Structure formats: C-alpha cells, structure tokens
C-alpha cells in the first residue's frame, strides 16, 4: 500500500477526513505509520497513517 501521508511534517495543518468535528489539527510528529496530531476540538490524537489519509490545510483558519 502506498503511504498516503508521506509528505506530512511536524507543524503542518491537517483535517481528519472522517471526523470534521475535530476541527483543524497541527501535526506534532510523524513516525510512520503513527502520526500524532493536536486537534483544536479534541486534543492530541495518534492516527494510523496507513489507514487514514489526512487532508492538508494550506490556508490556516
């Protein structure tokens, strides 16, 4: 399986495609396949990057 999040780096802003209520998140660390993201509405979450393709946000709100 192709790594869906290979371009992510700490500091980037993302959204979870299946959890819009979590709001904007900032990538804290990327240790594939684990991606730690601090979301505005739910706090720190560890994402399995081989299962979820996070959506990059280039125009921070």
Secondary structure in CASP SS format (residue, H / E / C, confidence):
PFRMAT SS
TARGET T0000
AUTHOR 0000-0000-0000
METHOD secondary structure of the structure
MODEL  1
X C 1.00
X C 1.00
X C 1.00
X C 1.00
X C 1.00
X C 1.00
X C 1.00
X C 1.00
X C 1.00
X C 1.00
X C 1.00
X C 1.00
X E 1.00
X E 1.00
X E 1.00
X C 1.00
X C 1.00
X C 1.00
X C 1.00
X H 1.00
X H 1.00
X H 1.00
X C 1.00
X C 1.00
X E 1.00
X E 1.00
X E 1.00
X E 1.00
X E 1.00
X E 1.00
X E 1.00
X C 1.00
X C 1.00
X E 1.00
X E 1.00
X E 1.00
X E 1.00
X E 1.00
X E 1.00
X C 1.00
X C 1.00
X C 1.00
X E 1.00
X E 1.00
X E 1.00
X E 1.00
X E 1.00
X E 1.00
X C 1.00
X C 1.00
X C 1.00
X C 1.00
X C 1.00
X C 1.00
X E 1.00
X E 1.00
X E 1.00
X C 1.00
X C 1.00
X C 1.00
X C 1.00
END
